[in-house]
Amino acid sequence: MRLWAALALWLALAAGPALAERLRIATFSPDLSREGPGLLLRDISSGKDAQVAAAVQVIAAVAPDVLLLTGFDWDHEGQALAAFAALLADAGVDYPHRHASRPNRGMATLLDLDGDGRLGSPDDAQGFGQFSGQKGMALLSRLPLGEVVDHSALLWRDLPGNLMPPAPAEVAAVQRLSTTAHWQVPVLMGERPLTLLAWAATPPVFGRGDRNARRNHDEAAFWLDHLPKGRFVLIGNTNLDPVDGEGRRQAMAALLTRVQDPRPASEGGRLAPQTGANAAQRGDSALDTAEWGVEPGRPGNMRVDVVLPSPDLTVLDAGVFWPAPGDPMAEAARTASRHRLVWVDLAVE
């Protein structure tokens, strides 16, 4: 009996790792945004847009199982996303499960939200945008998705401990926290869902005073009170480097104490010229995810795109798709976007 019990225990232990599935989760801000509604669909459908083709190349090269796109124009019928997904399927990465709801960017308010004395500017939308849906978010998945919880309608004033600057009552009564969106999306796999907590924050610069810096901080702070008990991944464009550049880092620093940071890195980022704005930075250049220029007035390269798993998940590998100079894919990565795709591989049971 002891022999059989020992054999059963050995078989159970041996079978454990085999039950885990390798899951690649990625975020990418491909700058697939245009100056008016319908123009992105036009460019995707034309088959002639070099940036669209390059973005497809990058995604196909990494082949994530779940991909969050930020900076992707939304339309009511999802035509641009469907057309882009069709190009990806032709390139060998098929995403039958997708989610994209209307973002706050470009959503008109008819109020002077930024307090500049003018109405109807992109700054007066719920999130900066020239039209409704500009620079939205989209989630593409090989695996089924559960019911999405969309927190994007939360008023900024209703976030506990918010840093919202004083505003007229009529503005405070409508101003949402999310620049783009805050989504809670279950990915259905294994015994328990894996919850993605996705957002794309405002840059902490620009605007009047430090309003954007406060909002960027609070968009990260939102998740401090909304981390689920089960396994999760914080994912998206924080628009805030943990070390370099401007902004209020307190909320992001607090989040980093409650997750794993796989520190995805790249050779391309490490080998980027450390001149101009880059020369003054303190962060590890290999961790950078965006190339914003080093000329006077430009911020240099930054780490702003993140995939941060909960502590109970097993990280197998991670990286930033930023090929080194001379790599055949280096030009495609640069043509696709100023951002680089960030991926993390997890063992998920």
C-alpha positions as CSV (number, residue, x, y, z in Angstrom):
1,M,0.0,0.0,0.0
2,R,2.8,2.4,0.8
3,L,4.4,1.7,-2.6
4,W,1.1,2.5,-4.3
5,A,0.6,5.7,-2.2
6,A,4.2,6.8,-3.0
7,L,3.6,6.1,-6.7
8,A,0.3,8.1,-6.7
9,L,2.0,11.0,-5.0
10,W,4.9,11.0,-7.6
11,L,2.4,10.9,-10.5
12,A,0.5,13.9,-9.0
13,L,3.6,15.9,-8.6
14,A,4.9,15.0,-12.0
15,A,1.6,15.9,-13.6
16,G,1.4,19.3,-11.9
17,P,3.7,21.3,-14.2
18,A,2.2,19.7,-17.3
19,L,-1.2,21.2,-16.4
20,A,0.2,24.7,-16.6
21,E,-0.2,26.6,-19.9
22,R,2.2,29.1,-21.1
23,L,0.4,32.3,-21.7
24,R,1.9,35.3,-23.4
25,I,0.3,38.6,-22.5
26,A,1.3,41.8,-24.2
27,T,0.5,45.5,-24.5
28,F,1.3,47.7,-27.4
29,S,0.5,51.3,-28.3
30,P,0.8,51.3,-32.1
31,D,-0.2,54.9,-32.7
32,L,-3.0,53.7,-34.9
33,S,-4.9,56.9,-34.5
34,R,-5.9,59.4,-37.2
35,E,-7.2,63.0,-37.3
36,G,-10.8,62.1,-38.0
37,P,-13.4,59.3,-37.7
38,G,-13.2,56.6,-40.3
39,L,-9.7,57.4,-41.4
40,L,-8.1,54.5,-39.6
41,L,-10.5,52.1,-41.2
42,R,-9.6,53.7,-44.6
43,D,-5.9,53.2,-44.0
44,I,-6.3,49.6,-42.7
45,S,-8.5,48.7,-45.7
46,S,-6.3,50.3,-48.3
47,G,-3.5,47.7,-47.9
48,K,-1.0,50.5,-48.6
49,D,-0.4,52.0,-45.2
50,A,3.2,51.3,-44.1
51,Q,2.5,51.9,-40.5
52,V,-0.4,49.5,-40.4
53,A,1.7,46.9,-42.2
54,A,4.6,47.4,-39.7
55,A,2.3,47.1,-36.7
56,V,1.0,43.8,-38.1
57,Q,4.6,42.6,-38.5
58,V,5.5,43.4,-35.0
59,I,2.5,41.7,-33.4
60,A,2.9,38.6,-35.6
61,A,6.6,38.4,-34.6
62,V,5.7,38.3,-30.9
63,A,2.5,36.4,-31.3
64,P,0.9,37.1,-27.9
65,D,-2.1,35.1,-26.7
66,V,-3.7,38.2,-25.3
67,L,-2.9,41.7,-26.6
68,L,-4.0,45.1,-25.3
69,L,-3.8,47.9,-27.9
70,T,-3.7,51.4,-26.6
71,G,-3.9,54.4,-29.0
72,F,-6.2,52.6,-31.4
73,D,-9.2,54.5,-32.8
74,W,-12.6,53.2,-31.7
75,D,-15.7,53.3,-33.9
76,H,-19.3,52.4,-33.1
77,E,-19.4,49.2,-35.1
78,G,-15.9,48.1,-34.4
79,Q,-15.0,48.1,-38.1
80,A,-11.4,49.3,-37.7
81,L,-10.7,46.7,-35.1
82,A,-12.3,43.9,-37.2
83,A,-10.3,44.9,-40.2
84,F,-7.1,45.0,-38.2
85,A,-7.8,41.6,-36.7
86,A,-8.3,40.2,-40.2
87,L,-4.9,41.4,-41.2
88,L,-3.4,39.8,-38.1
89,A,-5.2,36.5,-38.9
90,D,-3.7,36.6,-42.4
91,A,-0.3,37.1,-40.7
92,G,-0.8,34.0,-38.6
93,V,-2.1,35.4,-35.3
94,D,-5.8,34.9,-34.9
95,Y,-7.8,36.7,-32.2
96,P,-11.4,35.5,-32.3
97,H,-12.2,37.1,-29.0
98,R,-12.1,40.9,-28.8
99,H,-13.4,43.8,-26.7
100,A,-13.5,47.5,-27.4
101,S,-16.0,49.9,-25.8
102,R,-16.3,53.6,-26.3
103,P,-13.5,55.4,-24.5
104,N,-13.7,58.7,-22.8
105,R,-11.3,60.3,-25.3
106,G,-13.2,62.7,-27.5
107,M,-16.5,62.3,-25.6
108,A,-18.0,65.8,-25.7
109,T,-19.2,67.5,-22.5
110,L,-20.3,71.0,-23.7
111,L,-18.4,72.4,-20.7
112,D,-15.1,74.2,-20.3
113,L,-13.3,71.3,-18.5
114,D,-9.8,72.7,-18.7
115,G,-10.8,76.2,-17.6
116,D,-9.3,78.1,-20.6
117,G,-12.4,80.1,-21.3
118,R,-13.2,78.2,-24.5
119,L,-15.7,75.5,-25.3
120,G,-15.5,72.6,-27.7
121,S,-11.8,72.0,-27.7
122,P,-10.2,68.5,-27.5
123,D,-9.3,69.4,-23.8
124,D,-13.1,69.8,-23.1
125,A,-13.8,66.2,-23.9
126,Q,-13.9,63.7,-21.1
127,G,-10.4,62.7,-22.3
128,F,-8.4,64.7,-24.8
129,G,-9.6,63.8,-28.3
130,Q,-10.5,65.5,-31.6
131,F,-13.4,63.1,-32.0
132,S,-15.2,60.4,-30.0
133,G,-13.1,57.3,-29.9
134,Q,-9.8,58.8,-30.9
135,K,-6.9,56.9,-29.3
136,G,-9.1,54.3,-27.6
137,M,-8.2,50.8,-26.3
138,A,-8.9,47.4,-27.7
139,L,-8.3,43.9,-26.3
140,L,-7.6,40.9,-28.6
141,S,-7.5,37.4,-27.3
142,R,-6.9,33.8,-28.5
143,L,-8.9,32.7,-25.4
144,P,-12.5,33.5,-24.4
145,L,-13.2,36.6,-22.4
146,G,-15.6,36.9,-19.5
147,E,-17.9,39.8,-18.7
148,V,-16.1,43.1,-18.7
149,V,-16.4,45.5,-15.8
150,D,-16.0,49.0,-17.2
151,H,-15.0,51.6,-14.6
152,S,-14.6,54.4,-17.1
153,A,-17.7,56.4,-16.0
154,L,-16.4,56.9,-12.5
155,L,-16.3,60.6,-11.6
156,W,-12.8,61.9,-10.7
157,R,-14.3,63.6,-7.6
158,D,-15.6,60.2,-6.4
159,L,-12.1,58.6,-6.2
160,P,-11.2,58.4,-2.5
161,G,-8.2,60.6,-1.7
162,N,-8.3,62.1,-5.2
163,L,-5.9,65.0,-6.3
164,M,-8.5,66.7,-8.5
165,P,-7.9,70.4,-8.5
166,P,-10.7,72.8,-7.5
167,A,-13.3,73.0,-10.3
168,P,-16.7,74.6,-10.8
169,A,-19.6,72.4,-9.4
170,E,-20.9,71.8,-12.9
171,V,-17.5,70.5,-14.1
172,A,-16.9,68.3,-11.0
173,A,-20.3,66.8,-11.5
174,V,-19.4,65.4,-15.0
175,Q,-15.6,65.1,-15.1
176,R,-14.6,61.4,-15.3
177,L,-11.4,60.0,-13.9
178,S,-10.4,57.9,-16.9
179,T,-8.7,59.7,-19.7
180,T,-9.3,56.6,-21.9
181,A,-10.8,53.8,-19.9
182,H,-10.3,51.5,-16.9
183,W,-11.4,47.9,-17.7
184,Q,-11.5,44.7,-15.6
185,V,-11.5,41.8,-18.1
186,P,-11.5,38.1,-17.2
187,V,-9.5,35.8,-19.5
188,L,-11.2,32.4,-19.3
189,M,-8.6,29.7,-18.9
190,G,-7.7,26.9,-16.5
191,E,-9.5,26.5,-13.2
192,R,-9.8,30.2,-12.5
193,P,-10.0,33.3,-14.7
194,L,-7.0,35.6,-15.1
195,T,-8.2,39.2,-14.6
196,L,-6.6,41.9,-16.7
197,L,-6.7,45.4,-15.2
198,A,-6.3,47.7,-18.3
199,W,-5.9,51.4,-18.6
200,A,-4.2,54.1,-20.7
201,A,-3.5,57.3,-18.7
202,T,-3.0,60.9,-19.7
203,P,0.5,62.2,-20.0
204,P,1.4,64.1,-16.8
205,V,2.6,67.1,-18.7
206,F,0.7,69.6,-21.0
207,G,-2.5,71.2,-20.0
208,R,-3.1,74.0,-17.5
209,G,-1.0,73.9,-14.2
210,D,-0.5,70.3,-13.0
211,R,-4.0,69.1,-13.7
212,N,-2.7,66.3,-16.0
213,A,-0.1,65.2,-13.5
214,R,-2.8,64.9,-10.8
215,R,-5.1,63.0,-13.1
216,N,-2.3,60.7,-14.3
217,H,-1.5,59.9,-10.6
218,D,-5.1,59.2,-9.8
219,E,-5.6,57.0,-12.8
220,A,-3.0,54.7,-11.3
221,A,-4.3,55.2,-7.8
222,F,-7.7,53.9,-8.8
223,W,-6.3,50.3,-9.0
224,L,-5.0,50.4,-5.4
225,D,-8.5,49.9,-4.2
226,H,-9.6,47.6,-7.1
227,L,-7.0,44.8,-7.1
228,P,-8.9,41.5,-7.1
229,K,-8.2,38.7,-4.6
230,G,-7.5,36.3,-7.4
231,R,-4.7,36.3,-10.0
232,F,-4.5,39.4,-12.1
233,V,-2.3,41.4,-14.5
234,L,-2.0,45.2,-14.5
235,I,-1.6,46.2,-18.1
236,G,-1.5,49.3,-20.3
237,N,0.1,52.6,-21.0
238,T,0.8,54.4,-17.7
239,N,2.4,57.4,-19.5
240,L,4.6,57.7,-16.4
241,D,8.2,56.4,-16.2
242,P,8.9,55.0,-12.7
243,V,12.2,56.9,-12.6
244,D,12.6,59.5,-15.3
245,G,10.6,62.4,-16.7
246,E,7.9,64.5,-15.0
247,G,4.8,63.4,-13.0
248,R,3.6,62.3,-9.6
249,R,4.9,58.8,-9.0
250,Q,3.5,58.0,-5.6
251,A,0.5,55.9,-6.8
252,M,2.6,54.0,-9.3
253,A,5.3,53.3,-6.7
254,A,2.6,51.9,-4.4
255,L,1.2,49.7,-7.1
256,L,4.7,48.3,-7.8
257,T,4.8,47.0,-4.2
258,R,1.7,44.9,-4.8
259,V,2.7,43.2,-8.0
260,Q,5.6,41.5,-9.6
261,D,7.8,43.6,-12.0
262,P,9.4,41.2,-14.5
263,R,11.4,44.2,-15.8
264,P,11.0,43.4,-19.5
265,A,14.1,44.5,-21.4
266,S,15.5,44.8,-24.9
267,E,18.8,45.1,-26.7
268,G,17.4,48.0,-28.9
269,G,16.6,50.1,-25.8
270,R,19.9,49.3,-24.2
271,L,21.8,50.3,-27.3
272,A,19.8,53.5,-28.1
273,P,22.1,56.5,-28.2
274,Q,22.4,58.0,-24.7
275,T,22.6,61.6,-25.9
276,G,20.4,64.7,-25.5
277,A,17.5,64.0,-23.1
278,N,18.6,60.4,-22.7
279,A,21.9,61.4,-21.2
280,A,20.2,63.0,-18.2
281,Q,18.1,60.0,-17.3
282,R,18.7,57.6,-14.4
283,G,16.6,54.6,-15.4
284,D,18.0,51.5,-17.1
285,S,17.7,52.2,-20.9
286,A,17.1,48.5,-21.6
287,L,13.7,48.8,-19.9
288,D,12.5,51.7,-22.0
289,T,9.3,51.1,-24.0
290,A,8.9,54.4,-25.9
291,E,11.2,56.4,-28.2
292,W,10.2,60.1,-28.0
293,G,13.3,61.8,-29.3
294,V,16.3,63.4,-27.6
295,E,16.2,66.8,-29.2
296,P,15.7,69.9,-27.1
297,G,12.2,69.9,-25.7
298,R,11.7,66.2,-26.2
299,P,11.6,63.8,-23.2
300,G,13.8,61.0,-24.6
301,N,13.2,57.3,-24.2
302,M,10.9,56.2,-21.4
303,R,9.4,53.2,-19.7
304,V,5.6,53.8,-19.9
305,D,4.1,50.5,-21.1
306,V,3.6,47.8,-18.5
307,V,2.6,44.2,-17.9
308,L,2.6,43.6,-14.2
309,P,1.4,40.2,-12.9
310,S,0.1,39.6,-9.4
311,P,2.5,38.0,-6.9
312,D,0.8,34.5,-7.1
313,L,1.6,34.1,-10.8
314,T,4.7,32.4,-12.2
315,V,6.7,34.5,-14.7
316,L,8.5,32.4,-17.2
317,D,10.0,35.2,-19.4
318,A,9.5,38.8,-20.4
319,G,10.8,41.3,-23.0
320,V,10.3,44.5,-25.0
321,F,10.2,44.0,-28.7
322,W,12.9,46.6,-29.6
323,P,15.3,44.9,-32.0
324,A,18.9,46.0,-31.9
325,P,20.2,48.1,-34.9
326,G,20.9,45.9,-37.8
327,D,18.1,43.4,-36.9
328,P,15.8,42.8,-39.9
329,M,12.8,43.8,-37.7
330,A,14.3,47.0,-36.4
331,E,12.8,49.2,-39.1
332,A,9.4,47.6,-38.7
333,A,9.4,48.3,-35.0
334,R,10.3,52.0,-35.6
335,T,7.8,52.4,-38.4
336,A,5.0,50.9,-36.4
337,S,5.1,53.2,-33.4
338,R,7.1,55.4,-31.1
339,H,6.2,52.7,-28.5
340,R,7.5,49.2,-28.4
341,L,5.4,46.1,-27.7
342,V,5.9,44.7,-24.1
343,W,5.3,41.0,-23.4
344,V,5.3,38.7,-20.4
345,D,5.1,34.9,-20.4
346,L,3.2,33.3,-17.5
347,A,2.6,29.7,-16.4
348,V,-1.1,29.6,-15.8
349,E,-2.9,26.5,-14.5
